[in-house]
Amino acid sequence: MTDRLLKRYSYNVTANDFMSAGKGSSAIKSNLKSLGIDSNIIRKIAIISYETEINIVIHSFGGKLHCDIYENKIVIISEDTGPGITDVDMAMKEGFSTATDSVRELGFGAGMGLPNIKKYSDQLEINTSSTGTTIIVTIYL
Amino acid sequence: MNCLEFAEKLQLTPLCEKEANIEIEGVYIGDLLSIVMSKAKKNYAWITIQTHINIVAVAELLELSCIIVVEDMEVDNDTLDKAKELKIPIFKTKESAYQMACRMSDMGIK
């Protein structure tokens, strides 16, 4: 019974739209707050959802951010179409980034996105190919 | 100490000060958003030279008490509009991040 999906929140994320980046994460946070989720869990999810959302904005052609609520866990899923991650092992290393200089000037592309996601997650799955990437992050309640 | 008292004492320029009665419980200095996301905590004041709209998203997600833009950097109008909408106080100063941090420390914010 613990694996029964109770609720799914989904948001579209547009490539290169830095004006709206973070909107999905902000909406997820508000929803989790209204569900009475513990503030430490919300902080972790805010970091994870923001990093995945920014990754879609910077590196993909666009995608979706989902937040699935189960009885015993919350799962953040980012799905994008795009070139995929060429070298996942490198992308997991702190400081490694393929972001452009213009993106870095805005304070992104520090090479901490995936390492942060891993740090705050209980489980992380990355499926990537030359047509897109899906990242599934689980946080247990 | 709340944001408003703090800003008055340090003579910071308020760019938008809605909800400026939020308490400041700590400080984080940083310009790389992912590192700020990971390190700054709820009710911290955030000192930065970044001025584009996404600083507001970071402050909102982390529930920071305010953003202090140093080195007299010009803040985008989009950023200010978003900050007003999300009730994130933004202050500005000509001082450096280091000078700001020293003064905040002198005021007892550690």
gemmi code that builds the backbone of each chain (N, CA, C; Angstrom):
import gemmi

chains = {
    "A": [
        ("MET", (0.825, -1.206, 0.000), (0.000, 0.000, 0.000), (0.860, 1.256, 0.000)),
        ("THR", (2.096, 1.161, 0.531), (2.934, 2.351, 0.671), (3.378, 2.894, -0.683)),
        ("ASP", (3.266, 2.080, -1.744), (3.700, 2.542, -3.055), (2.560, 3.123, -3.882)),
        ("ARG", (1.427, 3.319, -3.256), (0.294, 3.878, -3.981), (0.489, 5.391, -4.146)),
        ("LEU", (0.407, 5.841, -5.401), (0.567, 7.277, -5.674), (-0.655, 8.026, -5.147)),
        ("LEU", (-0.421, 8.984, -4.243), (-1.531, 9.731, -3.654), (-1.848, 10.988, -4.451)),
        ("LYS", (-0.768, 11.614, -4.988), (-0.986, 12.893, -5.667), (0.198, 13.197, -6.571)),
        ("ARG", (-0.077, 13.751, -7.730), (1.013, 14.179, -8.612), (0.823, 15.649, -8.978)),
        ("TYR", (1.884, 16.438, -8.792), (1.902, 17.826, -9.264), (2.854, 17.883, -10.450)),
        ("SER", (2.453, 18.515, -11.555), (3.303, 18.586, -12.745), (3.405, 20.015, -13.268)),
        ("TYR", (4.592, 20.359, -13.737), (4.827, 21.712, -14.244), (5.661, 21.640, -15.515)),
        ("ASN", (5.317, 22.484, -16.494), (6.139, 22.583, -17.699), (7.338, 23.474, -17.414)),
        ("VAL", (8.473, 23.101, -17.976), (9.687, 23.922, -17.817), (10.211, 24.240, -19.218)),
        ("THR", (10.403, 25.534, -19.470), (10.799, 25.982, -20.805), (12.310, 26.193, -20.873)),
        ("ALA", (12.916, 25.707, -21.944), (14.364, 25.871, -22.129), (14.727, 27.352, -22.212)),
        ("ASN", (15.833, 27.703, -21.583), (16.391, 29.077, -21.628), (15.488, 30.160, -21.051)),
        ("ASP", (14.432, 29.778, -20.366), (13.545, 30.784, -19.778), (13.962, 31.049, -18.327)),
        ("PHE", (14.954, 31.900, -18.168), (15.465, 32.181, -16.823), (14.509, 33.058, -16.023)),
        ("MET", (13.603, 33.743, -16.728), (12.628, 34.580, -16.023), (11.663, 33.717, -15.198)),
        ("SER", (11.334, 32.554, -15.728), (10.357, 31.693, -15.032), (11.031, 30.568, -14.246)),
        ("ALA", (12.335, 30.427, -14.393), (13.023, 29.309, -13.726), (12.799, 29.372, -12.220)),
        ("GLY", (12.384, 28.270, -11.665), (12.120, 28.208, -10.231), (10.629, 28.217, -9.901)),
        ("LYS", (9.808, 28.535, -10.907), (8.354, 28.601, -10.661), (7.782, 27.249, -10.252)),
        ("GLY", (8.200, 26.211, -10.972), (7.720, 24.862, -10.660), (8.122, 24.457, -9.251)),
        ("SER", (9.381, 24.724, -8.916), (9.896, 24.366, -7.581), (9.134, 25.125, -6.498)),
        ("SER", (8.855, 26.384, -6.787), (8.147, 27.212, -5.828), (6.719, 26.679, -5.600)),
        ("ALA", (6.080, 26.255, -6.695), (4.725, 25.704, -6.581), (4.754, 24.380, -5.813)),
        ("ILE", (5.769, 23.561, -6.080), (5.899, 22.279, -5.350), (6.036, 22.554, -3.863)),
        ("LYS", (6.886, 23.519, -3.535), (7.112, 23.849, -2.125), (5.804, 24.294, -1.455)),
        ("SER", (5.058, 25.144, -2.123), (3.782, 25.616, -1.553), (2.830, 24.452, -1.320)),
        ("ASN", (2.771, 23.544, -2.297), (1.873, 22.394, -2.154), (2.288, 21.497, -0.995)),
        ("LEU", (3.591, 21.269, -0.863), (4.057, 20.400, 0.228), (3.785, 21.054, 1.582)),
        ("LYS", (3.931, 22.366, 1.626), (3.631, 23.092, 2.874), (2.174, 22.915, 3.256)),
        ("SER", (1.306, 23.036, 2.247), (-0.125, 22.917, 2.558), (-0.501, 21.493, 2.950)),
        ("LEU", (0.330, 20.528, 2.548), (0.079, 19.137, 2.965), (0.637, 18.861, 4.368)),
        ("GLY", (1.348, 19.850, 4.934), (1.890, 19.683, 6.277), (3.153, 18.838, 6.344)),
        ("ILE", (3.879, 18.780, 5.225), (5.136, 18.013, 5.187), (6.189, 18.709, 6.062)),
        ("ASP", (7.018, 17.925, 6.737), (8.067, 18.427, 7.624), (8.977, 19.436, 6.903)),
        ("SER", (9.366, 20.513, 7.603), (10.111, 21.592, 6.951), (11.510, 21.146, 6.472)),
        ("ASN", (12.116, 20.193, 7.174), (13.431, 19.703, 6.710), (13.309, 18.944, 5.387)),
        ("ILE", (12.217, 18.188, 5.253), (11.963, 17.464, 4.002), (11.673, 18.476, 2.890)),
        ("ILE", (10.903, 19.507, 3.221), (10.575, 20.525, 2.214), (11.848, 21.220, 1.731)),
        ("ARG", (12.767, 21.492, 2.645), (14.027, 22.151, 2.251), (14.790, 21.269, 1.254)),
        ("LYS", (14.875, 19.970, 1.581), (15.578, 19.040, 0.676), (14.913, 19.037, -0.703)),
        ("ILE", (13.591, 18.957, -0.696), (12.867, 18.879, -1.969), (12.980, 20.187, -2.738)),
        ("ALA", (12.994, 21.315, -2.015), (13.149, 22.611, -2.689), (14.489, 22.653, -3.427)),
        ("ILE", (15.541, 22.176, -2.772), (16.876, 22.178, -3.399), (16.880, 21.243, -4.611)),
        ("ILE", (16.356, 20.046, -4.417), (16.357, 19.047, -5.507), (15.510, 19.521, -6.690)),
        ("SER", (14.328, 20.014, -6.414), (13.450, 20.407, -7.525), (14.017, 21.627, -8.243)),
        ("TYR", (14.612, 22.551, -7.490), (15.200, 23.742, -8.121), (16.357, 23.340, -9.041)),
        ("GLU", (17.223, 22.480, -8.545), (18.381, 22.064, -9.355), (17.936, 21.316, -10.611)),
        ("THR", (16.947, 20.447, -10.467), (16.484, 19.715, -11.656), (15.793, 20.672, -12.633)),
        ("GLU", (15.038, 21.610, -12.090), (14.354, 22.580, -12.951), (15.374, 23.447, -13.711)),
        ("ILE", (16.391, 23.908, -12.998), (17.431, 24.735, -13.641), (18.169, 23.915, -14.701)),
        ("ASN", (18.401, 22.647, -14.416), (19.072, 21.792, -15.412), (18.257, 21.718, -16.701)),
        ("ILE", (16.944, 21.608, -16.565), (16.093, 21.571, -17.768), (16.226, 22.900, -18.525)),
        ("VAL", (16.177, 24.014, -17.774), (16.261, 25.348, -18.406), (17.590, 25.517, -19.150)),
        ("ILE", (18.672, 25.114, -18.506), (20.007, 25.370, -19.078), (20.363, 24.376, -20.188)),
        ("HIS", (20.104, 23.094, -19.918), (20.725, 22.068, -20.758), (19.797, 21.368, -21.752)),
        ("SER", (18.478, 21.595, -21.660), (17.588, 20.793, -22.515), (16.818, 21.665, -23.502)),
        ("PHE", (15.934, 21.014, -24.249), (15.032, 21.751, -25.148), (13.687, 22.007, -24.458)),
        ("GLY", (13.597, 21.636, -23.213), (12.368, 21.819, -22.446), (11.896, 20.502, -21.865)),
        ("GLY", (11.028, 20.596, -20.867), (10.564, 19.356, -20.257), (9.535, 19.585, -19.177)),
        ("LYS", (9.424, 18.607, -18.315), (8.422, 18.652, -17.244), (9.057, 18.311, -15.913)),
        ("LEU", (8.489, 18.901, -14.877), (8.908, 18.602, -13.518), (7.692, 18.035, -12.785)),
        ("HIS", (7.854, 16.856, -12.209), (6.742, 16.238, -11.477), (7.128, 16.060, -10.012)),
        ("CYS", (6.137, 16.140, -9.159), (6.335, 15.818, -7.746), (5.261, 14.808, -7.370)),
        ("ASP", (5.683, 13.580, -7.121), (4.746, 12.511, -6.785), (4.743, 12.268, -5.278)),
        ("ILE", (3.563, 12.271, -4.694), (3.432, 12.082, -3.250), (2.939, 10.666, -2.974)),
        ("TYR", (3.692, 9.944, -2.187), (3.272, 8.619, -1.718), (3.139, 8.701, -0.193)),
        ("GLU", (2.631, 7.647, 0.377), (2.460, 7.641, 1.828), (3.803, 7.747, 2.553)),
        ("ASN", (4.825, 7.087, 2.006), (6.097, 7.011, 2.720), (7.252, 7.714, 2.014)),
        ("LYS", (6.969, 8.364, 0.885), (8.071, 9.008, 0.153), (7.523, 10.083, -0.785)),
        ("ILE", (8.446, 10.954, -1.191), (8.127, 11.940, -2.233), (9.140, 11.736, -3.353)),
        ("VAL", (8.659, 11.705, -4.585), (9.550, 11.468, -5.725), (9.484, 12.673, -6.666)),
        ("ILE", (10.651, 13.245, -6.927), (10.752, 14.342, -7.898), (11.249, 13.746, -9.210)),
        ("ILE", (10.512, 13.997, -10.271), (10.907, 13.459, -11.581), (11.061, 14.623, -12.552)),
        ("SER", (12.230, 14.691, -13.200), (12.362, 15.668, -14.284), (12.523, 14.899, -15.585)),
        ("GLU", (11.746, 15.308, -16.572), (11.796, 14.659, -17.889), (12.059, 15.744, -18.905)),
        ("ASP", (13.103, 15.570, -19.704), (13.313, 16.575, -20.746), (13.646, 15.931, -22.072)),
        ("THR", (13.431, 16.703, -23.138), (13.962, 16.325, -24.436), (15.204, 17.186, -24.625)),
        ("GLY", (16.219, 16.603, -25.220), (17.458, 17.359, -25.378), (18.617, 16.443, -25.701)),
        ("PRO", (19.808, 16.972, -25.618), (20.975, 16.198, -26.049), (21.412, 15.113, -25.061)),
        ("GLY", (20.843, 15.128, -23.850), (21.259, 14.144, -22.846), (22.569, 14.537, -22.181)),
        ("ILE", (22.964, 13.729, -21.203), (24.222, 13.978, -20.484), (25.283, 13.056, -21.084)),
        ("THR", (26.315, 13.646, -21.640), (27.319, 12.839, -22.346), (28.063, 11.903, -21.396)),
        ("ASP", (28.471, 12.440, -20.242), (29.247, 11.637, -19.293), (28.660, 11.836, -17.887)),
        ("VAL", (27.837, 10.886, -17.472), (27.129, 11.039, -16.183), (28.122, 11.063, -15.021)),
        ("ASP", (29.154, 10.230, -15.077), (30.136, 10.202, -13.978), (30.787, 11.565, -13.795)),
        ("MET", (31.145, 12.203, -14.909), (31.747, 13.539, -14.822), (30.733, 14.557, -14.297)),
        ("ALA", (29.496, 14.440, -14.787), (28.455, 15.392, -14.373), (28.168, 15.306, -12.871)),
        ("MET", (28.454, 14.139, -12.282), (28.220, 13.971, -10.843), (29.346, 14.580, -10.004)),
        ("LYS", (30.444, 14.947, -10.659), (31.580, 15.507, -9.915), (31.352, 16.986, -9.606)),
        ("GLU", (31.635, 17.370, -8.351), (31.466, 18.769, -7.956), (32.386, 19.655, -8.785)),
        ("GLY", (31.822, 20.703, -9.350), (32.628, 21.669, -10.100), (32.671, 21.412, -11.588)),
        ("PHE", (32.227, 20.226, -12.032), (32.234, 19.954, -13.469), (30.958, 20.530, -14.078)),
        ("SER", (31.114, 21.331, -15.128), (29.938, 21.939, -15.756), (30.160, 22.109, -17.247)),
        ("THR", (29.086, 21.956, -18.005), (29.154, 22.214, -19.444), (28.379, 23.492, -19.782)),
        ("ALA", (27.996, 24.263, -18.748), (27.207, 25.484, -18.987), (28.054, 26.537, -19.707)),
        ("THR", (27.394, 27.368, -20.481), (28.105, 28.413, -21.232), (28.491, 29.571, -20.294)),
        ("ASP", (29.403, 30.427, -20.771), (29.843, 31.571, -19.968), (28.681, 32.502, -19.623)),
        ("SER", (27.755, 32.696, -20.582), (26.646, 33.625, -20.318), (25.755, 33.091, -19.196)),
        ("VAL", (25.601, 31.776, -19.135), (24.806, 31.169, -18.067), (25.548, 31.279, -16.730)),
        ("ARG", (26.855, 31.096, -16.789), (27.664, 31.190, -15.559), (27.643, 32.596, -14.972)),
        ("GLU", (27.576, 33.593, -15.847), (27.538, 34.977, -15.362), (26.315, 35.243, -14.503)),
        ("LEU", (25.262, 34.460, -14.726), (24.051, 34.611, -13.922), (24.148, 33.849, -12.603)),
        ("GLY", (25.263, 33.179, -12.391), (25.439, 32.460, -11.133), (25.071, 30.991, -11.218)),
        ("PHE", (24.715, 30.545, -12.445), (24.420, 29.120, -12.646), (25.702, 28.433, -13.137)),
        ("GLY", (25.574, 27.128, -13.379), (26.689, 26.410, -13.985), (27.894, 26.286, -13.073)),
        ("ALA", (27.649, 26.188, -11.756), (28.758, 26.023, -10.816), (29.242, 24.576, -10.777)),
        ("GLY", (28.533, 23.714, -11.480), (28.909, 22.300, -11.435), (28.486, 21.650, -10.124)),
        ("MET", (27.449, 22.212, -9.500), (26.983, 21.672, -8.218), (25.557, 21.139, -8.311)),
        ("GLY", (24.959, 21.202, -9.499), (23.559, 20.804, -9.637), (23.324, 19.345, -9.287)),
        ("LEU", (23.907, 18.452, -10.077), (23.702, 17.018, -9.791), (24.305, 16.601, -8.446)),
        ("PRO", (25.520, 17.108, -8.074), (26.019, 16.759, -6.737), (25.064, 17.179, -5.617)),
        ("ASN", (24.440, 18.358, -5.757), (23.456, 18.788, -4.746), (22.256, 17.851, -4.728)),
        ("ILE", (21.797, 17.473, -5.914), (20.634, 16.579, -5.993), (20.963, 15.267, -5.276)),
        ("LYS", (22.144, 14.759, -5.542), (22.549, 13.489, -4.909), (22.658, 13.647, -3.384)),
        ("LYS", (23.273, 14.757, -2.979), (23.504, 15.005, -1.549), (22.204, 15.013, -0.745)),
        ("TYR", (21.146, 15.585, -1.310), (19.907, 15.733, -0.552), (18.881, 14.634, -0.841)),
        ("SER", (19.250, 13.664, -1.683), (18.289, 12.611, -2.028), (18.576, 11.333, -1.241)),
        ("ASP", (17.567, 10.479, -1.143), (17.792, 9.145, -0.577), (18.083, 8.155, -1.692)),
        ("GLN", (17.592, 8.440, -2.870), (17.778, 7.556, -4.022), (17.779, 8.416, -5.282)),
        ("LEU", (18.714, 8.130, -6.191), (18.805, 8.938, -7.414), (18.999, 8.020, -8.610)),
        ("GLU", (18.144, 8.216, -9.611), (18.261, 7.422, -10.838), (18.317, 8.389, -12.022)),
        ("ILE", (19.315, 8.201, -12.883), (19.450, 9.072, -14.064), (19.399, 8.190, -15.304)),
        ("ASN", (18.431, 8.472, -16.169), (18.350, 7.773, -17.454), (18.554, 8.808, -18.547)),
        ("THR", (19.616, 8.651, -19.319), (19.900, 9.678, -20.317), (20.285, 9.059, -21.651)),
        ("SER", (19.887, 9.749, -22.719), (20.251, 9.300, -24.060), (20.401, 10.552, -24.930)),
        ("SER", (20.686, 10.355, -26.195), (20.883, 11.514, -27.084), (19.583, 12.243, -27.400)),
        ("THR", (18.467, 11.730, -26.882), (17.188, 12.418, -27.139), (16.574, 13.028, -25.874)),
        ("GLY", (17.177, 12.770, -24.729), (16.627, 13.381, -23.520), (17.093, 12.703, -22.240)),
        ("THR", (16.659, 13.283, -21.138), (17.100, 12.793, -19.829), (15.918, 12.727, -18.874)),
        ("THR", (15.877, 11.666, -18.093), (14.908, 11.569, -17.001), (15.676, 11.369, -15.698)),
        ("ILE", (15.371, 12.187, -14.724), (16.007, 12.067, -13.410), (14.915, 11.788, -12.379)),
        ("ILE", (15.107, 10.718, -11.624), (14.108, 10.318, -10.622), (14.772, 10.372, -9.245)),
        ("VAL", (14.249, 11.235, -8.408), (14.864, 11.432, -7.095), (13.849, 11.085, -6.007)),
        ("THR", (14.246, 10.219, -5.099), (13.335, 9.787, -4.035), (13.795, 10.321, -2.675)),
        ("ILE", (12.857, 10.835, -1.928), (13.118, 11.260, -0.549), (12.102, 10.535, 0.327)),
        ("TYR", (12.588, 9.773, 1.278), (11.664, 9.041, 2.164), (11.182, 9.926, 3.295)),
        ("LEU", (9.929, 9.753, 3.657), (9.337, 10.572, 4.715), (9.584, 9.955, 6.085)),
    ],
    "B": [
        ("MET", (17.236, 40.592, 15.663), (17.028, 41.853, 14.947), (16.309, 41.592, 13.617)),
        ("ASN", (15.318, 42.440, 13.320), (14.644, 42.204, 12.049), (15.287, 43.010, 10.913)),
        ("CYS", (14.892, 42.680, 9.701), (15.516, 43.261, 8.503), (15.468, 44.779, 8.501)),
        ("LEU", (14.340, 45.322, 8.931), (14.147, 46.767, 8.854), (15.085, 47.510, 9.813)),
        ("GLU", (15.140, 47.035, 11.067), (16.035, 47.659, 12.059), (17.478, 47.570, 11.581)),
        ("PHE", (17.779, 46.398, 11.078), (19.127, 46.114, 10.611), (19.512, 47.033, 9.440)),
        ("ALA", (18.599, 47.170, 8.499), (18.866, 48.001, 7.314), (19.022, 49.462, 7.709)),
        ("GLU", (18.214, 49.906, 8.677), (18.317, 51.306, 9.127), (19.659, 51.550, 9.793)),
        ("LYS", (20.066, 50.611, 10.642), (21.334, 50.787, 11.356), (22.514, 50.812, 10.394)),
        ("LEU", (22.443, 50.002, 9.373), (23.564, 49.920, 8.419), (23.393, 50.882, 7.240)),
        ("GLN", (22.322, 51.651, 7.278), (22.016, 52.631, 6.220), (21.997, 51.997, 4.828)),
        ("LEU", (21.349, 50.837, 4.763), (21.192, 50.172, 3.468), (20.033, 50.834, 2.723)),
        ("THR", (20.112, 50.811, 1.410), (19.019, 51.362, 0.608), (17.974, 50.279, 0.372)),
        ("PRO", (16.745, 50.481, 0.856), (15.712, 49.460, 0.598), (15.189, 49.578, -0.831)),
        ("LEU", (15.261, 48.506, -1.596), (14.749, 48.529, -2.970), (13.321, 48.029, -2.985)),
        ("CYS", (13.027, 47.117, -2.107), (11.651, 46.720, -1.825), (11.697, 46.054, -0.471)),
        ("GLU", (10.800, 46.464, 0.396), (10.964, 46.039, 1.787), (9.703, 45.421, 2.365)),
        ("LYS", (8.949, 44.794, 1.515), (7.762, 44.132, 2.031), (8.171, 43.031, 3.001)),
        ("GLU", (7.391, 42.860, 4.016), (7.657, 41.820, 5.026), (9.037, 41.997, 5.647)),
        ("ALA", (9.492, 43.244, 5.742), (10.852, 43.465, 6.227), (10.985, 43.291, 7.739)),
        ("ASN", (9.920, 42.833, 8.373), (10.013, 42.571, 9.811), (10.508, 41.159, 10.108)),
        ("ILE", (10.966, 40.445, 9.073), (11.479, 39.080, 9.263), (12.802, 39.130, 10.033)),
        ("GLU", (12.950, 38.231, 10.969), (14.179, 38.172, 11.765), (15.354, 37.666, 10.931)),
        ("ILE", (16.528, 38.184, 11.226), (17.759, 37.672, 10.588), (18.460, 36.764, 11.604)),
        ("GLU", (18.639, 35.519, 11.230), (19.239, 34.554, 12.169), (20.622, 34.101, 11.739)),
        ("GLY", (21.083, 34.583, 10.613), (22.412, 34.192, 10.130), (22.684, 34.886, 8.819)),
        ("VAL", (23.859, 34.648, 8.274), (24.257, 35.317, 7.030), (24.949, 34.307, 6.126)),
        ("TYR", (24.672, 34.413, 4.828), (25.464, 33.643, 3.869), (25.904, 34.573, 2.744)),
        ("ILE", (27.162, 34.436, 2.334), (27.698, 35.241, 1.231), (27.994, 34.309, 0.072)),
        ("GLY", (27.448, 34.616, -1.118), (27.755, 33.768, -2.267), (27.101, 34.271, -3.532)),
        ("ASP", (27.726, 33.961, -4.648), (27.218, 34.397, -5.949), (26.887, 33.226, -6.872)),
        ("LEU", (27.245, 32.023, -6.465), (26.909, 30.840, -7.268), (25.649, 30.221, -6.666)),
        ("LEU", (24.589, 30.221, -7.454), (23.268, 29.920, -6.898), (23.161, 28.514, -6.315)),
        ("SER", (23.794, 27.550, -6.958), (23.712, 26.174, -6.446), (24.372, 26.044, -5.081)),
        ("ILE", (25.429, 26.792, -4.873), (26.117, 26.714, -3.581), (25.296, 27.429, -2.513)),
        ("VAL", (24.707, 28.543, -2.887), (23.810, 29.239, -1.955), (22.627, 28.333, -1.604)),
        ("MET", (22.068, 27.663, -2.617), (20.942, 26.746, -2.378), (21.300, 25.703, -1.336)),
        ("SER", (22.509, 25.229, -1.431), (22.927, 24.135, -0.552), (23.298, 24.614, 0.859)),
        ("LYS", (23.805, 25.838, 0.960), (24.384, 26.272, 2.243), (23.535, 27.270, 3.050)),
        ("ALA", (22.846, 28.162, 2.378), (22.086, 29.168, 3.130), (20.863, 28.526, 3.779)),
        ("LYS", (20.454, 29.072, 4.911), (19.339, 28.466, 5.650), (18.219, 29.483, 5.882)),
        ("LYS", (17.099, 28.950, 6.309), (15.914, 29.773, 6.578), (16.275, 30.961, 7.490)),
        ("ASN", (15.732, 32.123, 7.151), (15.944, 33.365, 7.912), (17.388, 33.873, 7.889)),
        ("TYR", (18.176, 33.430, 6.937), (19.507, 34.007, 6.739), (19.373, 35.227, 5.824)),
        ("ALA", (20.243, 36.206, 6.054), (20.410, 37.295, 5.089), (21.427, 36.809, 4.060)),
        ("TRP", (21.162, 37.114, 2.812), (22.048, 36.644, 1.733), (22.748, 37.851, 1.100)),
        ("ILE", (24.070, 37.855, 1.186), (24.873, 38.927, 0.588), (25.392, 38.437, -0.758)),
        ("THR", (25.150, 39.220, -1.806), (25.548, 38.773, -3.152), (25.772, 39.947, -4.084)),
        ("ILE", (26.435, 39.677, -5.199), (26.507, 40.689, -6.265), (25.586, 40.295, -7.426)),
        ("GLN", (24.923, 39.148, -7.311), (23.980, 38.750, -8.364), (22.728, 39.608, -8.267)),
        ("THR", (22.174, 39.974, -9.408), (21.022, 40.880, -9.374), (19.868, 40.422, -10.259)),
        ("HIS", (20.031, 39.332, -10.984), (18.971, 38.949, -11.914), (17.851, 38.213, -11.181)),
        ("ILE", (16.766, 38.003, -11.866), (15.502, 37.580, -11.247), (15.605, 36.279, -10.440)),
        ("ASN", (16.522, 35.412, -10.810), (16.545, 34.121, -10.112), (17.024, 34.190, -8.674)),
        ("ILE", (17.631, 35.310, -8.266), (17.993, 35.418, -6.842), (16.723, 35.415, -5.984)),
        ("VAL", (15.637, 35.910, -6.541), (14.383, 35.949, -5.779), (13.841, 34.528, -5.606)),
        ("ALA", (13.955, 33.721, -6.673), (13.492, 32.326, -6.573), (14.286, 31.579, -5.498)),
        ("VAL", (15.587, 31.802, -5.474), (16.431, 31.135, -4.469), (16.026, 31.582, -3.060)),
        ("ALA", (15.865, 32.892, -2.879), (15.501, 33.413, -1.551), (14.140, 32.894, -1.114)),
        ("GLU", (13.224, 32.799, -2.063), (11.877, 32.329, -1.734), (11.893, 30.852, -1.355)),
        ("LEU", (12.634, 30.051, -2.138), (12.669, 28.607, -1.866), (13.315, 28.318, -0.509)),
        ("LEU", (14.344, 29.093, -0.167), (15.060, 28.842, 1.089), (14.456, 29.600, 2.276)),
        ("GLU", (13.474, 30.453, 1.980), (12.864, 31.313, 3.012), (13.914, 32.172, 3.703)),
        ("LEU", (14.756, 32.802, 2.888), (15.768, 33.712, 3.420), (15.078, 34.985, 3.918)),
        ("SER", (15.718, 35.672, 4.867), (15.058, 36.863, 5.421), (15.190, 38.054, 4.492)),
        ("CYS", (16.314, 38.185, 3.790), (16.461, 39.289, 2.843), (17.667, 39.040, 1.938)),
        ("ILE", (17.729, 39.833, 0.865), (18.887, 39.810, -0.035), (19.573, 41.159, 0.095)),
        ("ILE", (20.888, 41.148, 0.281), (21.654, 42.399, 0.330), (22.587, 42.419, -0.871)),
        ("VAL", (22.322, 43.318, -1.797), (23.147, 43.429, -3.001), (24.264, 44.427, -2.700)),
        ("VAL", (25.491, 43.969, -2.818), (26.647, 44.800, -2.452), (27.328, 45.379, -3.693)),
        ("GLU", (28.336, 46.199, -3.450), (29.149, 46.816, -4.527), (28.318, 47.711, -5.445)),
        ("ASP", (27.181, 48.204, -4.923), (26.334, 49.141, -5.679), (25.881, 48.590, -7.031)),
        ("MET", (25.701, 47.281, -7.088), (25.266, 46.678, -8.358), (23.826, 47.098, -8.675)),
        ("GLU", (23.574, 47.330, -9.933), (22.234, 47.739, -10.367), (21.317, 46.512, -10.397)),
        ("VAL", (20.183, 46.609, -9.741), (19.257, 45.469, -9.685), (18.199, 45.601, -10.786)),
        ("ASP", (18.000, 44.517, -11.547), (17.038, 44.532, -12.654), (15.619, 44.830, -12.145)),
        ("ASN", (14.836, 45.530, -12.971), (13.442, 45.804, -12.597), (12.625, 44.525, -12.459)),
        ("ASP", (12.921, 43.550, -13.322), (12.216, 42.261, -13.232), (12.436, 41.630, -11.854)),
        ("THR", (13.652, 41.762, -11.368), (13.997, 41.202, -10.056), (13.180, 41.889, -8.965)),
        ("LEU", (13.104, 43.211, -9.050), (12.369, 43.968, -8.021), (10.866, 43.663, -8.075)),
        ("ASP", (10.341, 43.541, -9.281), (8.911, 43.215, -9.413), (8.616, 41.857, -8.788)),
        ("LYS", (9.503, 40.904, -9.073), (9.315, 39.550, -8.529), (9.457, 39.555, -7.008)),
        ("ALA", (10.412, 40.317, -6.532), (10.646, 40.384, -5.082), (9.428, 40.981, -4.373)),
        ("LYS", (8.835, 42.002, -4.988), (7.625, 42.604, -4.391), (6.500, 41.578, -4.367)),
        ("GLU", (6.369, 40.853, -5.479), (5.304, 39.843, -5.579), (5.478, 38.765, -4.512)),
        ("LEU", (6.714, 38.316, -4.318), (6.963, 37.213, -3.382), (7.330, 37.698, -1.978)),
        ("LYS", (7.290, 39.023, -1.803), (7.555, 39.635, -0.488), (8.955, 39.298, 0.042)),
        ("ILE", (9.930, 39.404, -0.848), (11.322, 39.195, -0.436), (11.989, 40.576, -0.335)),
        ("PRO", (12.434, 40.982, 0.847), (13.093, 42.292, 0.951), (14.472, 42.273, 0.255)),
        ("ILE", (14.729, 43.328, -0.535), (16.059, 43.483, -1.148), (16.617, 44.836, -0.726)),
        ("PHE", (17.864, 44.822, -0.250), (18.551, 46.056, 0.117), (19.809, 46.175, -0.729)),
        ("LYS", (20.313, 47.400, -0.795), (21.487, 47.644, -1.621), (22.490, 48.488, -0.841)),
        ("THR", (23.768, 48.263, -1.097), (24.810, 49.063, -0.450), (26.012, 49.206, -1.383)),
        ("LYS", (26.781, 50.285, -1.165), (28.014, 50.469, -1.941), (29.148, 49.616, -1.376)),
        ("GLU", (28.957, 49.138, -0.162), (30.037, 48.407, 0.506), (30.285, 47.043, -0.137)),
        ("SER", (31.420, 46.458, 0.208), (31.759, 45.124, -0.295), (31.110, 44.062, 0.584)),
        ("ALA", (31.116, 42.838, 0.103), (30.572, 41.723, 0.891), (31.333, 41.592, 2.208)),
        ("TYR", (32.638, 41.785, 2.150), (33.463, 41.657, 3.360), (33.114, 42.746, 4.382)),
        ("GLN", (33.027, 44.000, 3.896), (32.681, 45.101, 4.809), (31.307, 44.867, 5.442)),
        ("MET", (30.388, 44.399, 4.607), (29.035, 44.124, 5.096), (29.059, 43.035, 6.170)),
        ("ALA", (29.810, 41.994, 5.896), (29.891, 40.871, 6.836), (30.496, 41.322, 8.161)),
        ("CYS", (31.536, 42.162, 8.095), (32.166, 42.656, 9.333), (31.167, 43.458, 10.149)),
        ("ARG", (30.417, 44.309, 9.479), (29.463, 45.154, 10.196), (28.326, 44.324, 10.786)),
        ("MET", (27.918, 43.304, 10.064), (26.858, 42.434, 10.590), (27.361, 41.651, 11.796)),
        ("SER", (28.604, 41.250, 11.721), (29.199, 40.532, 12.846), (29.286, 41.447, 14.066)),
        ("ASP", (29.689, 42.710, 13.836), (29.765, 43.686, 14.933), (28.401, 43.907, 15.578)),
        ("MET", (27.357, 43.731, 14.780), (26.002, 43.925, 15.311), (25.476, 42.679, 16.015)),
        ("GLY", (26.300, 41.657, 16.065), (25.911, 40.459, 16.803), (25.281, 39.378, 15.954)),
        ("ILE", (25.229, 39.590, 14.634), (24.687, 38.542, 13.757), (25.856, 37.657, 13.364)),
        ("LYS", (25.874, 36.447, 13.852), (27.040, 35.566, 13.614), (26.654, 34.454, 12.655)),
    ],
}
model = gemmi.Model(1)
for chain_id, residues in chains.items():
    chain = gemmi.Chain(chain_id)
    for i, (resn, *xyz) in enumerate(residues, 1):
        res = gemmi.Residue()
        res.name, res.seqid = resn, gemmi.SeqId(i, " ")
        for name, pos in zip(("N", "CA", "C"), xyz):
            atom = gemmi.Atom()
            atom.name, atom.element = name, gemmi.Element(name[0])
            atom.pos, atom.b_iso = gemmi.Position(*pos), 0.0
            res.add_atom(atom)
        chain.add_residue(res)
    model.add_chain(chain)
structure = gemmi.Structure()
structure.add_model(model)
structure.setup_entities()
